[in-house]
Amino acid sequence: GNVSGISRIGGFAGYNSEIINTSFAHGDVTGEYRVGGFVGRNSSSAEVSDSLAEGNVTGLTVGDELGQIGGFAGANDGLLQSVTAQGNVTAGSTSDVGGLIGLHRGVVANSTASGNVVGAENVGGFIGYVDFDTDDDDVPVPAIISGATATGTVDGAAAVGGLIGFNDLGKVGGSQASGAVTATANRAGGLVGRNNGSIDESTATSTVNGVAEVGGVVGFNDAG
């Protein structure tokens, strides 16, 4: 059924710190912060595999804590393996918006997002914002994106990508995006809008439209 709330809202679980396998969430999900078609926040100890979210996800602009809206997970710090999101993600005034994950700091592998995505900044057909964690010595631990597929259209203002809006230190491999990308401002890419990470053996067949820093694969590449 449909689910609505404010923070950590999910079609299956609002917050997950355990292991979930072969599960299904059907229905529309609406909220303000960390909103996902399957899980609102997937913690660093959590794993979800072979699961599906089917339904539209809407991020509302009310209050101070905004964004991290995803077709499957609002925020993912753990493992997502062979999961699918089927549904549009609409959060036109919020940031970190993705067809599968809004904010990603963990591992995602062999997963697919097929819905159209609308957001403001850091908007991607698969992930809105790829961030990184740090270990006990304060050394960055990159997020992993492997075997990702995004097919929906992506519309936003800045840092808009067919797969990822903003990739900060993330490692992307064997992934593809095919949906049209449109940015009303800058940093639009067929695969990644703004890239500060690594991309390996990945393709973009999207049409891309923007104002400045627009590329067929990457809009703005500042990976050093």
Secondary structure, DSSP 8 states (H G I E B T S, - for coil): --EE-SEEEESSEEEE-SEEES-EEES-EEESEEEESSEEEE-TT-EEEEEEEES-EEE---SS--EEEESSEEEESSEEEEEEEES-EE-TT-SSEESSEEEE-SEEEEEEE-S-EE-SEEEESSEEEE--EE-TTS-EE--EEEEEEE-S-EEESEEEESSEEEEEEEEEES-EE-S-EEESSEEEESSEEEEEEEEES-EE---EE-SEEEESSEEEE---
